[in-house]
Amino acid sequence: IDLRTLYGTGGTGLGYDGLNNAIAVEFDMAYDETKEDLYENHIGIMTRGREGPISAHHKYSLGSTANVPEFGFERAHQVKIVYNPQLDELEILNPTDCVNGRACEKFQHQPYFTYLFTTGHFPNGKIGTMHIYIDDFRYPRIIVPMRIDTILDLAYENQVRFGFTGSTGYDNYQKQDIYNW
């Protein structure tokens, strides 16, 4: 493996911009108008699938939300990422379960999902979900359509690489630590 292919662009690229065949869960604390960021601390789920190198530009977002705690106060946060390769329609589409589980308004499908869907990244309508939880693991902050095995070109069936990266704005300093994995 050429290790240079495992590093994305730093700075406004947040360390993942430019990686091929990748999905990123971005925890972004610096607003960048040129990337069409939300104007608050936010999380976004980004990919270009097999279409080309991933970008930190939000036009390639499967979903993003500013419904997150303030990240900059030197407080540790707990994050849980749950991937389900099968869409749980009851959780997402059933109004009663949706309200009880507080999941309805968290499910997003951005325009880039429509593009991926129409270009064969979700063959035969196979759609799964990715849920992102922060601090309170009862309710997700965001849920996006996701099917890793069809969005990415997996070199080995059911195996992906996973990594961490961090970045701050030029006028912003933050400590970013991972305490448990």
C-alpha positions in Angstrom: 0.0 0.0 0.0 1.3 3.4 -0.9 0.7 5.3 2.4 0.5 8.6 0.5 -2.9 7.5 -0.8 -4.2 7.3 2.9 -3.8 11.0 3.5 -6.2 13.6 2.4 -5.8 17.4 2.1 -5.3 19.3 5.3 -6.7 22.7 6.2 -10.1 23.3 4.6 -9.9 19.7 3.3 -10.2 18.5 6.9 -7.7 15.7 6.3 -10.0 13.6 4.1 -10.5 15.7 1.0 -9.0 14.0 -2.0 -9.1 10.4 -0.7 -10.5 7.9 -3.2 -13.3 5.4 -2.4 -14.1 6.9 1.0 -16.8 8.0 3.3 -16.2 10.6 6.0 -18.1 11.6 9.1 -17.0 15.2 9.5 -17.1 17.0 12.9 -16.6 20.6 11.7 -16.2 23.5 13.9 -15.1 26.2 11.5 -17.4 27.7 9.0 -16.2 27.8 5.4 -18.6 29.5 2.9 -16.7 28.1 -0.1 -17.5 24.6 1.1 -21.2 25.5 1.7 -20.8 24.6 5.4 -23.6 25.0 7.8 -23.0 28.2 9.8 -22.5 26.4 13.1 -20.6 23.5 14.6 -21.9 20.6 12.6 -21.5 17.1 11.5 -21.7 15.9 7.9 -21.5 12.6 6.2 -19.6 13.0 3.0 -18.8 10.7 0.1 -18.4 10.6 -3.7 -18.6 6.8 -3.7 -16.9 5.4 -6.7 -17.3 8.6 -8.6 -14.0 10.2 -7.6 -12.0 11.6 -4.7 -14.1 12.6 -1.7 -14.5 16.3 -1.1 -15.2 18.4 2.0 -17.6 20.4 -0.1 -21.2 19.9 1.2 -22.6 19.4 -2.3 -21.3 15.8 -1.8 -23.0 15.5 1.6 -25.5 12.7 2.3 -26.6 14.8 5.2 -25.5 17.3 7.8 -26.8 18.9 10.9 -26.0 21.7 13.3 -28.0 19.8 16.0 -24.8 19.1 17.9 -23.4 20.3 21.2 -20.7 23.1 21.3 -17.5 21.2 20.7 -15.1 24.0 21.7 -15.3 24.1 25.5 -12.7 21.4 26.4 -15.4 19.0 27.3 -15.2 15.4 26.2 -18.0 14.1 24.1 -19.0 10.5 23.4 -19.9 9.6 19.8 -21.5 6.4 18.5 -21.8 5.7 14.8 -24.2 2.9 13.8 -24.3 1.4 10.3 -27.2 -0.8 9.3 -27.0 -2.2 5.8 -30.8 -2.7 5.8 -33.2 0.2 6.0 -35.4 -0.1 9.1 -38.6 1.4 7.5 -40.5 1.3 10.8 -38.0 3.6 12.4 -37.8 6.0 9.6 -41.2 5.9 7.9 -43.8 4.8 10.4 -45.1 8.0 12.1 -45.8 6.4 15.5 -42.4 4.8 15.8 -40.8 7.8 14.3 -42.2 10.1 16.9 -41.5 7.7 19.8 -37.9 7.2 18.6 -37.4 10.8 17.6 -36.0 9.6 14.3 -38.3 11.2 11.7 -36.8 14.6 11.5 -33.3 13.2 11.8 -33.4 11.2 8.5 -32.0 13.2 5.6 -31.6 12.6 1.9 -29.7 15.4 0.3 -29.6 15.9 -3.5 -26.3 14.0 -3.7 -28.1 10.9 -2.5 -30.5 11.2 -5.4 -27.5 11.4 -7.7 -25.9 8.3 -6.2 -29.2 6.5 -6.3 -29.8 7.2 -10.0 -26.3 6.2 -10.9 -26.4 2.7 -9.5 -24.9 3.2 -6.0 -28.0 1.7 -4.4 -28.8 -1.2 -6.8 -32.2 -2.8 -6.6 -33.2 -0.2 -4.1 -30.9 -1.6 -1.4 -30.7 1.2 1.1 -29.2 1.1 4.6 -28.7 3.8 7.1 -25.9 5.4 9.2 -26.9 6.9 12.5 -24.7 9.4 14.4 -25.2 9.9 18.1 -23.4 12.4 20.3 -23.5 12.2 24.1 -27.1 10.8 24.3 -27.2 7.4 22.7 -31.0 7.1 22.9 -31.6 9.5 19.9 -29.5 10.0 16.8 -28.5 13.5 15.8 -28.7 12.5 12.2 -29.6 9.5 10.0 -28.5 9.3 6.4 -29.1 6.7 3.7 -26.0 4.5 3.4 -25.0 1.3 1.8 -21.2 0.9 2.2 -20.9 -2.3 0.0 -22.5 -0.6 -3.0 -21.3 3.0 -2.5 -17.7 2.0 -2.3 -15.7 -0.3 -4.4 -14.5 -2.7 -1.7 -11.2 -4.4 -2.3 -12.2 -7.2 0.1 -15.8 -8.2 0.6 -17.3 -6.6 3.7 -14.0 -4.9 4.8 -13.3 -1.2 5.0 -10.5 0.9 6.3 -11.3 3.3 9.1 -9.3 6.3 10.2 -9.5 9.5 12.1 -8.4 13.1 11.2 -8.8 16.5 12.7 -8.5 20.1 11.6 -9.2 23.6 12.9 -9.5 27.0 11.2 -6.5 29.3 10.8 -7.8 31.5 13.6 -9.1 28.7 15.8 -7.2 26.3 18.0 -8.8 23.2 19.4 -7.5 20.1 21.1 -8.9 16.9 19.4 -8.3 13.7 21.2 -9.7 10.2 20.8 -9.9 8.5 24.2 -11.5 5.3 23.4 -12.0 3.3 20.2 
